[in-house]
Amino acid sequence: MYNFSVSVLLCVYLFISFVVFSDSVVSLQLLNALETKLKALLNGNITRIKRLPALIRGAKVDRYWPTADGRLIEYDIDGVVYEEDSAYQNIKILHSQQFGNILVLNGDVNLAESDLAYTQAIMGSGKEDYAGKEVLILGGGDGGILAEVVKQKPKMITMVEISFIVIDGCKMHMRKTCGDILDNLKGDCYQILVEDCVPVLKKYVKEGRMFDYIINDLTAVPISTEPEEDSTWEFLRLILDLSIKVLHPSGKYFTQGNSVNLSEALTLYEEQLGKLSCPVDFSKEVVCVPSYLELWVFYTIWKK
């Protein structure tokens, strides 16, 4: 009878915990009463009680997204404002009550309107002077980097983004990030090329083109060394090698790394830097990006 009573109370407790009540005060009072009763029935042998919010199942909008280091995060997402498939990826822009609109590519949170910290970090955290400089941005379809660099009056910015669909979605729904910079593919000191950056870089190498700053806002460092990831590592090495070839001897190359918790992946990336055709050195910075809900590593690379 004793065990039966405990089991019944546990079932009731779980039921109340997962049912959404119109009056949250009533549900809290009921849970408190049940916890007190359970403690009495178990003679005070309960060592720990922790209530967790109920999972929201079957919602129209997916609120759960994993961090890079494998933790499940529940976002306060309340709507899908944009979704399209390009030849390269699925593109979503979701609305979060605290982070604003969030760009999600192939299920990875890329950038939210709250994430100026990301843009500033991948530009050198305010330590660089872009005035009168030649700048190359690889990726960056959300327009955040382009919008911030333009403010510093560079000589010319060339941005190479493979997907016009990303640009189109962001210019409509990420304007707190990009402003009006994506409304036109050319401006007084910038041009946006909607192309694959690899042939563009190869062309620049052949022409002997040089840039003072290169900002790589393409894919993050792979989190695995499994065979299916080999192509990603090869792609990163190719981009690195081509970029360093068109980097001015006194120039700097900026890129994101990955979560600070993925130390093995970051070490593997740093090993790639020793395999380039031109010797380089690097530094790194750890930054809190609001919508990532984890600390993120950014690299600065230069020719020795």
Long-range contacts (C-beta under 8 A, 24 or more apart in sequence): 2-41, 5-41, 6-38, 6-41, 6-42, 9-34, 9-37, 9-38, 9-41, 10-38, 13-38, 17-51, 17-54, 18-54, 20-54, 61-94, 65-104, 65-107, 65-109, 67-259, 67-292, 67-293, 67-294, 68-220, 68-223, 68-258, 68-259, 68-261, 68-262, 68-292, 68-294, 69-259, 69-261, 69-262, 69-294, 71-294, 73-293, 75-99, 75-102, 75-291, 77-102, 81-173, 82-169, 82-172, 82-173, 84-165, 84-169, 86-163, 86-165, 86-166, 88-162, 88-163, 89-163, 91-163, 91-165, 91-166, 91-169, 93-169, 93-170, 93-173, 93-174, 96-291, 99-290, 99-291, 100-176, 101-173, 101-174, 101-176, 102-291, 103-142, 103-166, 103-169, 103-170, 103-174, 105-166, 108-220, 109-291, 109-292, 110-142, 111-142, 111-144, 111-174, 111-177, 111-291, 112-290, 112-291, 113-174, 113-176, 113-177, 114-290, 114-291, 115-144, 115-177, 115-289, 115-290, 115-291, 115-292, 116-144, 117-287, 117-288, 117-289, 117-290, 118-144, 118-256, 118-287, 118-289, 118-292, 118-296, 119-144, 119-145, 119-148, 119-177, 120-148, 121-256, 121-285, 121-287, 121-289, 121-296, 121-298, 122-215, 122-217, 122-254, 122-255, 122-256, 122-298, 123-148, 123-149, 123-215, 123-254, 124-252, 124-254, 124-300, 125-285, 125-287, 125-298, 128-213, 128-252, 130-154, 130-213, 133-212, 133-213, 134-158, 134-210, 134-211, 134-212, 134-213, 134-248, 135-211, 135-212, 135-213, 135-214, 135-215, 136-160, 136-204, 136-211, 136-213, 136-214, 136-215, 136-243, 136-246, 137-214, 137-215, 137-217, 138-197, 138-214, 138-215, 138-216, 138-217, 138-218, 138-239, 138-243, 139-197, 139-216, 139-217, 139-218, 140-215, 140-217, 141-166, 141-167, 141-170, 142-166, 142-170, 142-174, 142-177, 142-178, 143-167, 143-170, 143-171, 143-174, 143-177, 143-178, 143-179, 143-181, 143-182, 144-174, 144-177, 144-178, 145-215, 145-217, 146-178, 146-181, 146-182, 146-190, 146-192, 147-177, 147-178, 147-179, 147-181, 149-215, 150-181, 150-187, 150-189, 150-190, 153-189, 154-189, 155-189, 156-189, 156-190, 156-191, 157-189, 157-190, 157-191, 158-190, 158-191, 158-193, 158-211, 159-190, 159-191, 159-192, 159-193, 160-192, 160-193, 160-195, 160-196, 160-197, 160-200, 161-192, 161-193, 161-194, 162-194, 162-195, 162-196, 162-197, 163-194, 164-194, 167-192, 167-194, 197-239, 198-238, 198-239, 198-242, 201-239, 201-242, 201-243, 201-246, 202-242, 204-242, 204-246, 205-242, 205-245, 205-246, 209-246, 210-246, 210-247, 210-248, 210-251, 211-246, 211-247, 211-248, 211-251, 212-248, 212-250, 212-251, 212-252, 213-251, 213-252, 213-253, 213-254, 214-243, 214-246, 214-247, 214-251, 214-252, 214-253, 214-254, 215-253, 215-254, 215-255, 216-243, 216-253, 216-254, 216-255, 216-256, 217-255, 217-256, 218-255, 220-256, 220-257, 220-258, 221-256, 221-257, 221-258, 221-262, 221-265, 221-266, 221-268, 221-269, 222-265, 222-268, 223-258, 223-262, 223-265, 224-265, 225-268, 233-268, 233-272, 236-269, 236-272, 237-272, 237-275, 237-276, 240-272, 240-273, 240-276, 240-301, 241-276, 241-277, 244-276, 244-277, 244-278, 244-280, 244-301, 244-303, 245-277, 245-278, 247-302, 247-303, 249-303, 250-302, 251-302, 251-303, 252-300, 252-301, 252-302, 253-300, 253-301, 253-302, 254-298, 254-299, 254-300, 254-301, 255-298, 255-299, 255-301, 256-296, 256-297, 256-298, 256-299, 257-284, 257-296, 257-297, 257-298, 257-299, 258-296, 258-297, 259-292, 259-294, 259-295, 259-296, 259-297, 260-286, 260-294, 260-295, 260-296, 260-297, 261-294, 261-295, 266-297, 269-299, 273-301, 278-303, 279-303, 279-304, 280-304
